[in-house]
Amino acid sequence: MSLAERAIPQRPWRVAITGASGLVGSALATSLESQGHAVLRLVRGRAGPGEAHWDPARGELDAAALEGVSVVVNLAGESIAQRWTPAVKERIRRSRVDGTRLLATALAGLRERPAVLVNGSASGYYGDRGGEWLTESSGPGSDFLAGVAQEWEAATAPAADAGIRVALPRLGLVLSRQGGILERMLPAFRLGVGGRLGSGKQWMSWITDQDLLDAIQFVITTPELSGPINAASPHPVINDEFTHTLGRVLSRPTLFPVPRVALELAFGEMAGAALFAGQRVAPERLQRAGFTFRHPTLEEALRAVLETRG
């Protein structure tokens, strides 16, 4: 490992973030700024103060604005939570792969390169694996999302080849009251009409938004963490347990399972790949490096996110 790869950025950091308007990116930018770090948001369209222009679809990036940045966090990507047509699938793939390659190539060409690139990935890398425990050394799946994740990670190669430490957090489902899967589930569950999805036997690997922010900052300051890193709680659950735990936290019944066929009619291929494909992920490398989860178990996590008491 070279000195460049080992380097921990000096505080305060200057951090460039893509996807800074999304669920994780916006929370990360706010958290970093509250700690005194400078955040440069990469945005499409005209850049304002504290922003730099990029448009991956057009191959445009203001690389000069990245000179002197010590950390880059790449979280950009088209939402998968929509009905997949061939055009949508291509947008999902290109938004991750082309954007990451554009960014990694630009970073490699800088005079003063960042110490670390934290490039988002997903636990969908592993495909539908049933109850198999999955660590960072587990092989990839073969479905659409697994293929996207493999290409996404591989697109960071120019940065790694240039001596930048590249970390690839494979995110589980992010639990937040500000967006994501939990926000979509809450209305039905609060009305008492929530229930498991299909059989409820599919595994769900999850992480609270606060633990994810902590994990990203832990990765930035831990030089031995490069390559794939599972960013998920050490206690994944099957969908049936998730359903009943959420109902208990909200003090609501969970008596209305959603038939798989109904979801497949509504969402097509996306339902099978994103709602019924399961991964039982273990955060082996994070824990071995000394990371401590604030919310390792589901009930305490949901109570913390939703600010409810037992």
FINUMI-757945 format. One record per atom (N, C-alpha, C): residue in one letter; x, y, z. Coordinates in pm, whole numbers, plus 50000, padded with zeros to 5 digits. Example, Ala and Ser with C-alpha at 12.3 -4.5 7.8 and 13.67 -1.06 7.14 Angstrom:
A513194943150780
A512304955050780
A513204967050780
S512854977550708
S513674989450714
S512905000350787
This chain:
M500854988050000
M500005000050000
M500885012450000
S500585021749911
S501395033749898
S501035043950005
L501895054150019
L501605064850114
L500325071950077
A500085073649946
A498855080349903
A497625072649947
E497695059149940
E496565050949979
E496365050950130
R497475052350205
R497375052050351
R496935065450409
A497085076050335
A496875089350390
A495455091150443
I495355096850563
I494085100950619
I493985116050600
P492895120850542
P492805135350515
P492905143650643
Q493605154850632
Q493745163950745
Q492425171150770
R492085172650898
R490885180250934
R491185195150937
P490215203750906
P488915200050850
P489035195550705
W488145186750665
W488185181350531
W487495190750432
R487895189550306
R487125195350195
R486565183450118
V485245181850124
V484595169850074
V483715173149955
A483915166049845
A483035167149729
A482025155749734
I480745159049715
I479685148949724
I478825149449598
T478645138049533
T477635136749429
T476405130449493
G475235133249435
G474005128349497
G473685135649626
A474145148149636
A474005155649761
A472585160349787
S471685158649691
S470285161949715
S469465149749752
G470085137949752
G469385125649785
G469295123249934
L468675112249972
L468445108950112
L469735108450191
V470705100850146
V471965099150220
V472865111250197
G472985115750072
G473895126650040
G473565139450113
S472275142850121
S471905155450188
S472175154650336
A471895143150397
A472165141550540
A473665141750568
L474445135550479
L475895135450497
L476465149550485
A476025157050385
A476515170750368
A476215179250491
T474995178150544
T474615185750663
T475455181750783
S475665168650801
S476455163750913
S477905168750905
L478495167950787
L479885172250772
L480035187250796
E479105194950743
E479175209450763
E479005213150909
S478185205750982
S477995208651124
S479255205951205
Q480165197751148
Q481435194751214
Q482565204051169
G482245213451082
G483245223051038
G483955219550909
H483535208750842
H484135205050715
H483505213250602
A484255215450495
A483755222450378
A483205212350279
V481995214650230
V481355205250138
V481165211950003
L481605204949899
L481405209149761
L480385199649700
R479225204649664
R478175196449605
R478295196649454
L478355184949393
L478365183949247
L476925183449198
V476555192949114
V475155194549074
V475035195448923
R473885191148872
R473565193348732
R473055207648718
G473235213448601
G472805227048581
G473855236948629
R473445249548643
R474375260048682
R474765258548828
A476055259448853
A476575257848989
A476555271249062
G476105270849187
G476125282549273
G477255281549373
P477225289849478
P478255289249582
P478295275449649
G479505270349666
G479665257149728
G479275245649637
E479165248349507
E478755238049412
E479715237649294
A479725226149225
A480465224649100
A479575217349002
H479715220648875
H478845214848773
H479345201048731
W478375191848718
W478655179348647
W477355174248585
D477495167548473
D476355161648405
D476845148748340
P476765137648414
P477315125048362
P476715120848229
A475425123748208
A474795119548083
A475445126347963
R475995138347984
R476665145747877
R478185144647886
G478685137347985
G480135136048003
G480785148848051
E480035157248125
E480545170148169
E480875170048318
L482035175248353
L482455176448493
L483485187548505
D483265196648597
D484205207548623
D485325202148711
A486285195548648
A487365189048722
A488215199048799
A488385211148747
A489215221148817
A488685224148955
A487365223148973
A486775226049104
A487145215449208
L487625203849161
L487975192949252
L489415193649300
E490225202649244
E491595204049291
E491595208049438
G492365200749518
G492465203749660
G491415197049747
V490475189849686
V489495182449764
V490185170449829
S489945168149957
S490625157250027
S489825144350029
V488515145350016
V487625133750020
V486555135449913
V486215124649844
V485095124749750
V484145113449788
V482845116649795
V481825106549823
V480835106649707
N480755095449637
N479915094349516
N478675086149549
L477525092949553
L476265086449590
L475205088249481
A475605092649364
A474635095649258
A474125082949192
G472865083349153
G472295072049079
G470795073249067
E470255069348952
E468815069048927
E468125059649027
S466985063649079
S466225055349171
S465805042249105
I465905031249179
I465425018349127
I463955016249159
A463365024849244
A461985023149289
A461005028649186
Q460935022149071
Q460015025748964
Q459835013648874
R458805013848793
R458595002648700
R459715002548596
W460324990848578
W461484990048489
W461054987448345
T461244997148261
T461194995048117
T462634993548070
P462874989247948
P464264988847900
P464965002247913
A464255013347886
A464875026647896
A465215030048041
V464335026448135
V464605029148277
V465805021048324
K465875008448287
K467015000148328
K468325005848276
E468285010948154
E469505016848099
E469885029448174
R468895037548215
R469185049548294
R469745045748430
I469205035448492
I469715030848622
I471185026848608
R471495019248505
R472875014648485
R473805026248453
R473435034348354
R474335044848308
R474545055648414
S473515058648493
S473665069048595
S474715065248697
R474895052448721
R475915047748815
R477255045348747
V477235037948640
V478485033748577
V479175045348505
D478435052348420
D479055063248344
D479465074748436
G478595077948534
G478945088748627
G480175085548709
T480265073148757
T481415069248837
T482695069248753
R482615064248630
R483805064048545
R484275078348514
L483325087248486
L483655101248459
L484355107448580
L483815105048698
L484385110748820
L485755104748850
A485875091548843
A487145084948876
A488245089148780
T487905090748652
T488895095048553
T489355109348582
A488405117948618
A488755131748650
A489655132448774
L489355124648876
L490175124648998
L491585119748969
A491695109748882
A493015104548848
A493875114848778
G493245124248709
G493995134348634
G494305146948711
L493915147948837
L494165160048915
L495635161148953
R496115173448969
R497475175449020
R497545171449167
E496515175249243
E496455171849385
E495235162849406
R495495149949414
R494395140349420
R493865138849562
P492605135149576
P492065132749711
P492675120349773
A492605119649905
A493135107949974
A492235095849956
V490925098249946
V489995086949944
V488765090349860
L488285080349788
L487015080749718
L486105070249781
V485025074849843
V484005065749896
V482905064949791
N482815053449727
N481905052049613
N480785042449649
G479565047649654
G478435039449692
G478255027249604
S477825016449666
S477425004449595
S476214999149671
A475844986649651
A474624981549712
A474754966749745
S474024962449847
S474024948249883
S473394939849772
G472684946549679
G472184939449562
G473264933349477
Y474534936949503
Y475684930749436
Y475604915349446
Y475074910449558
Y475114895949583
Y473944888449519
G472944895649465
G471794888849408
G470924882449513
D469974874249470
D469044867449561
D469714854849613
R470084854949742
R470894843949796
R470204836549911
G468904838749929
G468194831650034
G468774834850171
G468994824450253
G469484826350389
G470994825450403
E471724825150292
E473194824150296
E473784836850357
W474694835150455
W475404846750510
W476384851850405
L476364864850382
L477174870850277
L478174880550337
T479464877950314
T480514887150354
T481094893650229
E482034902550250
E482654909550137
E483374900150041
S483714888350087
S484394878750000
S483424869849921
S482114871249947
S481124863449873
S481054868249729
G480774859249638
G480724862549497
G479474870349460
P479444875849339
P478294883849294
P477134875149249
G475964881449243
G474814874949186
G474804876249034
S473684872148973
S473624872048826
S472424879648771
D471664886548858
D470494893848810
D470884907948767
F469894915848726
F470164929248672
F470864938148774
L470354938948897
L470944947748996
L472364943349034
A472574930349039
A473924925349069
A474884929348958
G474434928448834
G475284932648722
G475604947348725
V474594955548759
V474834969948770
V475864972748879
A475714966248994
A476644968649104
A478074964749067
Q478244953848993
Q479584949848951
Q480204960248858
E479434964848761
E479944975148670
E480224988148745
W479364991648838
W479475003848917
W480795004048994
E481074992849061
E482314991949137
E483534992049046
A483444984948935
A484584984148843
A484914997648782
A483915006548772
A484125019648710
A485025028748792
T485325024948917
T486235032949001
T487705030148969
A487985020848879
A489355016348854
A490335027848823
P489975037948743
P490955048648716
P491445055548843
A490575057548941
A490995063849066
A491925054549145
A491555041849156
A492405032349229
A493765030949162
D493775030449029
D495045029148956
D495935041248978
A495335052749009
A496105065049031
A496575066349177
G496325056149260
G496795056249397
G495825061949498
I494605064949456
I493585069649549
I492965057549620
R492825058449751
R492145047649823
R490665048049787
V490165036849737
V488765035949695
V488035026249787
A487005031149854
A486175022849940
A484805021549876
L484235009449882
L482985006349814
L481955001149913
P481305010049989
P480285005350083
P479074999850009
R478764987250036
R477594980749978
R476434982650074
L475584992250041
L474544996750132
L473374986850139
G472924984350263
G471644977750282
G470534988050271
L469304983950301
L468174993150300
L468375003650409
V468305016350372
V468555027150466
V467245031050535
L467225029950668
L466025033250744
L466095047850787
S465165055750738
S465115069950768
S463675074550762
R463305084150845
R461965089650837
R461885100250728
Q463035103650667
Q463095114150566
Q462885108850425
G462865095650407
G462715090350273
G463045075550270
G463155069950151
G463505056050136
G462345046750166
I462645034050188
I461625023750202
I460735025950322
L461285030650433
L460485032250553
L459415042950534
E459775054050473
E458795064650449
E457645059550364
R457935050850266
R456875045550181
R455975035750257
M456525028850356
M455755018950431
M454875025150539
L455285036350594
L454645041750713
L453155044850698
P452705051050588
P451275054350581
P450375042150601
A450665031150531
A449825019250544
A449925013350684
F451125012750738
F451295006850870
F450625015350979
R450685028450965
R450035036951065
R448505035751059
L447985032150942
L446555029850930
L446155015750973
G447135007451007
G446844993951050
G446574984350937
V446994987750815
V446754978950701
V448074974250638
G449144974950715
G450434970150666
G450544955150683
G451464949250609
G451674934850621
G452904930550546
R453224917750561
R454424912550495
R454244912750344
L455384911850273
L455384911250127
L455484896650084
G454454891750019
G454454877749976
G454564868450095
S455464858850087
S455654849250197
S456324855550318
G457024866650297
G457734873150406
G459034866250444
K459464856650365
K460674849150401
K461954854950342
Q461834865350259
Q463024871250199
Q463794879450304
W465114878350300
W465954885150398
W466104899950362
M466134908150466
M466314922650450
M467554926850530
S468544931950460
S469714937850526
S469494952950530
W469624958850646
W469214972650667
W470264979950751
I470174993150752
I471055001550834
I470325014650859
T470435020250979
T469805033251003
T470615044150934
D469955055250905
D470645066250839
D471815071350924
Q471635071851057
Q472725076751142
Q473915067251142
D473655054251147
D474755044551142
D475475045451007
L474745047850901
L475395048950770
L476285061350764
L475815072550816
L476665084650819
L477915082050901
D477745075451016
D478915072151099
D479865062851024
A479295053050953
A480125043350882
A480935050050771
I480325059150697
I481045066050590
I482215073950648
Q481975080950758
Q483055088750818
Q484115079750881
F483705068150932
F484665058350984
F485555053250871
V484965050450757
V485745045750642
V486755056350599
I486345068950599
I487245079650558
I488495080050646
T488335077450775
T489455078750869
T490135065450902
T489785054750831
T490375041650858
T491125036850734
P492445038650730
P493195036550606
P493175022250554
E492935012350642
E492944998550592
E491644994750522
L490655003650525
L489375000450461
L489355005650318
S489554996650226
S489394999550084
S488714987450021
G488214989249899
G487484978549836
G486094977049897
P485454965349876
P484074963549921
P483954963150073
I482894969750123
I482624970450267
I481114969450285
N480644959150350
N479204957750372
N478734967950474
A477844976950432
A477304987350520
A475874983650555
A475744974750651
A474444969950696
A474574965250839
S473464965350912
S473454960751050
S473934946351061
P474534942551173
P474934928451191
P473754919151215
H472534924651221
H471354916351249
H470264918251144
P470484912851023
P469424913250922
P468234904850967
V467074907250907
V465864899950944
V465114896050817
I464224886250829
I463354883350716
I462224893750715
N461584895050601
N460544905250585
N459404903550685
D459054891250718
D457984888850815
D458344894750951
E459594892650995
E460024898451123
E460064913651116
F460534919051004
F460564933550988
F459144939151000
T458204932550934
T456814937050936
T456254937351077
H456414926351150
H455864925651285
H456554935251380
T457854937251362
T458584946651448
T458124960851424
L457934964651298
L457444978051268
L456044980051325
G455184969951312
G453844970951371
G453894972551521
R454774965151588
R454904966251734
R455374980051775
V456354985551704
V456874998851736
V455785009451719
L454935007651617
L453865017251591
L452575014151666
S452585002651738
S451374998051808
S450204996451712
R450474989851599
R449464987451498
R449484972651457
P448334967251416
P448314953351368
P448984952251232
T449414940251199
T450044937651068
T449374925251008
L448124926650971
L447294915150935
L447044913750786
F447614922750706
F447234923150565
F448444920750474
P448844908250452
P449954905650360
P449644910250220
V450684914750150
V450524919350013
V450914907949920
P450004902849840
P450334891449753
P451434895049654
R452314885649630
R453414888049536
R452874891649398
V451804884849356
V451294887449222
V450814901749207
A450274907649313
A449804921449305
A450964931049284
L452064928549354
L453244937249340
L453884935449203
E453884923149153
E454464920849021
E453614927248912
L452304927448930
L451434934348834
L451674949448838
A451914954648959
A452104969148973
A453484973648928
F454524965648960
F455894970248939
F456704961948841
G456134951048792
G456844943048694
G458114936848750
E459164936948668
E460434930548704
E461034936048831
M460824949148858
M461404955348976
M460954948449104
A459694943649108
A459184937349229
A460004924949265
G460244916349167
G461004904249194
G462434907049233
A463044916949168
A464464919749191
A464714927849317
A463814936949352
A464074946049463
A463244943049587
L462054937249571
L461174934949686
L461214920449735
F461554911149648
F461524897149687
F462894890349682
A463884896849626
A465244891549629
A465864895249764
G466424885549833
G466934888149967
G468434886249978
Q469034894250065
Q470454892650099
Q470594892850251
R471294883050304
R471584882350449
R473044886150467
V473264899250482
V474614904950474
V475224906650612
A476504903450624
A477254905550748
A478284916650726
P478354926650815
P479314937550800
P480684933750857
E481254923450800
E482444917350858
E483624927050866
R483884934350760
R485084942850757
R484924955050848
L483724960950851
L483504972350941
L483734968251085
Q483154957051126
Q483274952851266
Q484704948751299
R485374942251207
R486764938451232
R487654950651250
A487314961651181
A488104973951192
A487754982051316
G486714977851391
G486394984451517
G485174993451514
F484374992851406
F483195001351400
F482114995951493
T481455004951566
T480385001251656
T479075007351606
F478064999051590
F476755003751547
F476005009851665
R475395021451642
R474525027351744
R473245019251760
H472765014051645
H471465007251643
H471624993651573
P472164983751644
P472444971051578
P471224962151558
T470164963651641
T469004955051628
T467804963051578
L466884956051514
L465834962951439
L464894971051527
E464424965451637
E463444972951716
E464024985951771
E465234985251826
E465834997551876
E466115007351762
A466455002051644
A466695010651528
A465425017951488
L464315010651476
L463065016951437
L462585027051541
R462765023751668
R462355033251773
R463215045951766
A464495044351738
A465365056151728
A465005064551606
V464775058151493
V464445065451370
V463105072451382
L462115065351441
L460765070751451
L460515077951583
E461535077751671
E461455084551800
E460245080151880
T460085066951890
T459025061251972
T459645054052090
R458875051552193
R459345044752313
R458575031752333
G459265022352397
G458625009552425
G457675010352542
